[in-house]
Amino acid sequence: MLAGILLFLLSCSKEEVRPLLNPQTELGDSCFYSSDYELQWNGEVLGGKDSWAHPKVKFTTINSDSTKLKLIISSLNADEIDLVVDVVPGVSGITFSGKSSRKPYDLEVEGRFVPDDKGKKLFLNCHYQINDFSIEVDTPYDFRFGEDCLSLFVWRGGDIEWNGNTWEKSELVRDVLRKIGQRVAQHTEMMRVIFHADASLDILVKRVGESDFVRFATLKYDISGKYQNRMDWIFTKEQARYVETELIGEPPVCAVLLADFFLDGRYFLPMFFKRGASPSELYLNIANPYRLIAVSRYVQTKGVEGLSEKDTEEMQLFFQIIQENDAWQKDTEWLYLLCTEKR
């Protein structure tokens, strides 16, 4: 009897000294896909069948420091998201947590890795907030359409012969920009854009003859940490289809405006932005080559509907001018911006 008790106690003592898991060998240089994890992003579950994104999660080691790992989240925003997490090993799992407050976002992560789990092995809860104060959050930016809504900021010299007259190229471009603004103003008086810290934005429009704004869409957006004053507006497939067909015009073959970068049904539109002198002033501009793709389609479809032969020819010359000097590969050739109304 006594021998049996001693054997039992010895077996228990052996179980109590199970070694802790090694974070560097268990997690270091490991990649996890949606089938491997449960990920909550600002309270939304990602990676599932109906979720709006399916990011990849990776860990890398940091020299010989066994108490920390680098966590990298990709295929979520255009730029990778990363931060250093503190790891606490256990005998059956590894917990980790970390915070990052560098621009353009604050990120707080808590999670657990369970290597013996037959289903999901990684569990993460992430809280993400935009902290780039070059954009005012929860502040309406109002764009009033009309002859002054599109401003030419950068142009090149030179003349062009048209309609029996010699035009400065910049003046012809300004003339067409005025007319485009006027055409849009025939049916849409204003557009309001409101950015939120949770990386969502609301677009509201005010139609001609209406007294109130109506919601056009709610999008995701992200601000680049690599390129100054660069952001992406992220559309669903249905939103992208509406923008491409109803606002710009039916796309010809291979003229894709919005890019499904990660093949997950999210369509990215790269934008540049510039703050004005007051908090309510904002300038927006689509990055090339997407800007020229949009203009190319517009001047062949929506932009020339109902125009006279003369105005159609002017629109074609406008497009000819703004794509000069390899403008497809540059963002500062013939730079024109959509600007908020002056207050």
N, C-alpha and C positions, 0 to 999 in steps of 0.2 A: 504493500500500500504506500509506504513512505517513498519507495523508489519511483512509483508512478507519479506521485506529486512532484518529486524533484525533476523528473523528465518533463512534466508539463510546464514547470517554472522556467526550465532552461529553454524550452521551445518558445515561450512568450518573450523571453529576453532577447532571443535572436530576432524575432519579428520587430521589436521595438528599436533596433539599431539599423533598420533599413536605410541605405544611403539616400541622401538628397539628390534629386535630379540635377544634372549639370546644364544650365541654360545655354552655354555655348555649344555643346554638342547636340542638345535636343532642339534648340531653336535657331542657332546661328546659321546663316545662309540657307534658311528654309523659306519656301514659297507656299502660300495657301490661296486656293481659289474658292469660289462660292460653295462648292460641294464640301469644303473642309471647315467652314467657319459659320458662326452666327455673328453678324455685325449690325449694330445699331448706330445710325448716323443722325444726330440731332433728333433722336426718337423714332426715326424711320428705319425699318429693316431693309438692308441691302443684300443683294446676292440671291434672293429668292426668285421664283418664276416670274412674278409680276412686279418686281422692284424696278426702280428707274435706273439702277446702275449695278454693275457686277465687278467691283474693284478686285485687284490682286493685292495681297498683303505679303510683305517680305520682312524678314529680320536679318540683320548683319551684325557681326561681332565688332567690338570697338577695342582694338589692340588686345591687350591681355586683361582688361577689366572685366571680371566675371559678374560684376554687379549691374552692368548696363548693357543694353543692346540698342541698335538703331532700328526703328520701325519705319517702313516705307510703304505708303499706300499709293498705288498707281492705277491707271485706267478709271479714274474717278474725275479728276480735273485735267486740264491740258498739261499742267505741270505736276510732277510728283509731289506728294505731301510726305514729309518725314519729320521725325522727332526722336530724341533719345529717351528711352524708358528705363526705369529702375526695375530690376527683376528680383523676385524673392522665390527661391526654389523650395519645393516641398518634396515629400516622398512620392506623391501621386500626381502632382501638378506644379505648374509654375505660374505665379501671379506677376503682373507687371502694371506699371502706371507711369504716366509722364505728362508734362505740360510744355507747351511752346507758345511764346508770345511774340515771335518775330513777324514783321510784316510779310504778307498782307493778311495774316489770319492768326487767331488764337486757337489752339487745339489742346484739348484735354482728353486723355485716353486711359481707360482702365480695362484690364482683361485677364484672361486665364487660359493657359495651355494645358490640355489633359491628354497625354500621349497614349494612354490605354483605352481611351473612349472609342467604341466601335463606330460611332456616328461622327458628329462634329468634334473636331479636336481643339478649335480655337474659338474663344468667345471674347468679343470686343464691344465696348460701349464708348462712342466717340462724340464729343461735343465740339462743334466747329463754328467759329464766328469770324466774320470779316472785321479787321481792325485797321484797314487802310483808310485814313481820314481824308485822302484825296477825293473820296466820294462821301457825300453826306447821306447817312442812312435815315430812313423814315422821313425824308424831305421830298416834297413833290418837285420834280423838274418838268416844267411846262414848255413844250415846243409848239409854237403857233405857226401853222403853215401859211404860206403866202410868199410874196416876192422877195422877202428878206430872210427866209428861214435857212437858206443854203448860202454859206459865205465862202468865197474863194480866198484861201490863205497863202497858198504857194502856187506860182505859175512861172512859165517861161516866156521870153520875148518872142517876137516874130509876127509876121503878117500872113493873111490868107485872103485870096480873092474869092468873093462870093456875091452873087446877085448883082453884079455890075459895080461892086464897091470893094475897097480894100479895108479889111478889118484887122485890128490887132487881135491876135488869137485869144488873149485874155478877155477882151471885151465880148467876143462871141461866146466864150464859155460862160461869162457872167450873165449874158442875155438868156442863154438856155437854162441856166440854174434858176433865174427869176421865173421863167415860164414853167419850169417843172414845179416849183413851189406854188405857183398860181393854180396849176392843174390839180394838184393834190387838195388845195384849199377849196376847190369847187364842191367836194363831198366830205372832207374831213377838216374841221376847224382847228383842232388841237390834239396833241398827244401828251399824256402825262406819264412819266416814268418814276417809280418809287423803288429805291433799293433798300433791302433789309439786311441786317447783320447776319442772318442765318443763311446768306447766299441765295436768297430768292429775290425776285423783282416783279413788280406789278406794272403792266402796261394798260393804261386806260385811254380811250379815245372819246372825243366830243365831235359828233357829226354836225354838219351844217344844219341849222334850224332846231337843234336840240339844246336844252338848257343844262343838261347834266352829262357828266362823263359816264361811260359804261366800260366795264372791264373787257379788255381785248384778250389778255392772256396773263398768266403767271408763269414765269420762267425761272430756271436756275441760272446763276452766273458765277463766274470766278474771276478774281483779279490775279494777274500773273506776278510771280515773284522774280521772274527772270527779265521781263521786258517792261520798261517804265511806261506807265499810263496805258497798259494793255489789259483788256478783259475779254472774256468769252461769254456770249449769250447762248444758252443751251436750250434747244427746243425739243419737244416731242416730235414724233413722226407726223402726227396730225397737224401740229402747229407749223412745222417746216413746210408741209405741203400747202397750207393756206398762204403763207408768206410768199412762197415761190410762184403760186399760180394766180392768186387774187390780187396781190400787191405789185408784183413785178411782171408776171406774164408766164405763160406756159414754157417750160424749158425745152430748148432743142436738144438733140442727142448729145450726151457727154458734157453738157454745160451745167455742172452741179454747183449750186451756190452754197448750200449748207452741207457740211462734211460730217458723216457718221464715223468719227475718228476711231472709236473702239468697237464698232459693229454691234452695238447693244441698243440701237433705237434712239440714241440721243444725237442731236444734230447741233454742231458747234458753229457759231458765227463769230470769228475774231473781230474785235473792235478796238479802236483807240479812243481815248477820252482826254479832255483837257478842261480844267476848271477855269472859270472866268474870275472877274474881279470881286464878285459878290457870291455868297453861298448858294444862291439860286441859279447861277450861270453855269452851264455845262455845254461842252461841244462834243459831238460824237461823229465818228467816221469809221466806216467798214475798212478793214485791212485788205490790202491787195494780196492775191489776185481776185479775192471775192468781190471787192468793190467794182472792179471792171467787168466781172462776170455779170453782176447785177445790172450794171448800166447797159451792157451789151444786150441783155434780154429785154430790158425796159425800152430801149430805143427801137427794138424790132417788134414789140407787142404793145403793152399798155401805154407806153410813152407816145406812140404815134397814132393811137386810135382817134379818129375824127379830125386829124390835122390836115391842113392844106398841103399841097405838094411843096410849097416854099418852106413851110415850117418843118415838114418831114426832112427835107434836104438839110436844113440848119441843124436838126437833131443828129443826122448822120455825120455832119462835119464836126459837131461837138465831140462825138465819140472818137472820131479820127484823131482829133487834137489831143484829147486827154490820155490816149494810149501811146503817145510818142515817147521816145527816149527810154525804151524798155520799162515803161511805167508798170507793166504787169508784175515786175519783180521788185518794185520799189513802192514805198508808202508815202514818199514826200514829193512825187511828181504830180503836179496839178492837184494839190490837196484842197478839197472843199469839205466843209464841215456843216452838219446840222446843228443849229444853235438854239438855245432856249430863248424865249421872248425876253425883252428888256423890261425890267421893273423899276 
